[in-house]
Amino acid sequence: MSAGSFIERLAVCTWSLQPENPDDLVQKVRATGVRRVQLALDPLRSAPKVWGDTGRILRENNIEVVSGMVGCIGEDYSTLESIRLTGGIAPDVTWEQNRKNFQACAAIASKMGLKLVTFHAGFLPSDESDPAFAKMMQRLDVMADIFMVHNILVGLETGQETAPELAELLHKLNHPNIGVNFDPANMILYDKGDPVQALRILAPWIRQVHLKDARRTQVPGTWGEEVPMGAGEVDWRAFFATFKQVIFNVYLAIEREQGSQRVQDIRTARAVVEKTFN
């Protein structure tokens, strides 16, 4: 795969740009120099008067939507412990509303013709004797079925488990509609192993990649630090060398969730991809 091929598969995560409305999103996407997006679907569900025409507006501005993303309500990312308790589809108190939101977002994604939607499932227990194990397997089945009705693949975000743990769970789950959205920075932020090794282990399930960078924490049990791509601990040359060997035909969506210069940081990420191949 050439540098040009990588550039042609770059996208931007819309939530990284913190847009106020679809027109603002168009202006910010144009400023990044990338013409594809992974679209946050929750605004279209929760605020249709503002966001309901997003698909048409993006299409008329020659911006391609390559996938969607759905969030879960009630999540608290302030600490690793808070997100372990509140993240994804694990909490009983938010499960029913999250299920309804996923159903609504699946219908929106279907109308837009999307073929992939990603989300954070939350911390997945690796021990089958854990009472939460069977519950999470059942809930993942439900979520995957919701999207399979619309012929849309589900991609689980990586990072909250080690790659071998997630691979083992995916083997046990054995659901044809569940893949992986691989995020190398999350492996560092959650301190769950080497991103390049994880990429190789999870390759059979990877349906999309997030391009994001981070530095590992020096204090066990706390968050690492997300930083602009190229300023962190992901070995991008090794990452893309492995990517070329084991993964084909997936989009690479640049994600930036910290800092006040999001457009510039995304442009920097694009430059890192180009430089890696020059």
URFENKA-V739995 format. One record per residue. NEAR is the number of other C-alpha atoms within 8 Angstrom. Layout:
NEAR  NEAR
//
This chain:
5  6  10  6  8  11  10  6  9  13  14  14  14  13  9  10  11  7  10  6  8  13  7  9  13  11  8  11  14  9  8  10  7  10  10  11  15  14  12  11  12  11  9  12  12  6  9  10  5  9  11  10  9  9  9  7  10  13  9  7  7  7  11  9  12  13  12  14  12  12  8  10  8  7  9  9  7  6  9  11  6  11  13  9  8  12  17  14  13  12  10  7  5  10  10  8  8  11  9  8  10  11  10  9  12  12  9  11  13  12  7  7  6  13  11  12  14  13  12  11  12  12  10  10  8  8  6  8  5  9  7  7  13  9  8  11  9  8  9  9  10  8  10  13  9  11  14  10  7  9  8  14  13  14  15  13  12  14  16  11  10  11  13  8  9  10  10  8  9  9  7  6  8  6  8  4  11  11  11  14  14  13  13  16  14  12  16  17  16  11  11  12  10  8  12  11  8  12  13  10  10  11  9  6  8  13  12  12  12  12  13  14  15  18  12  11  11  5  5  5  5  8  10  13  9  13  11  14  13  10  8  11  10  11  7  8  7  8  12  8  8  11  11  9  6  8  10  6  4  9  11  12  14  13  11  12  7  7  6  4  6  11  10  8  11  14  10  10  13  10  8  10  11  10  7  8  7  5
//
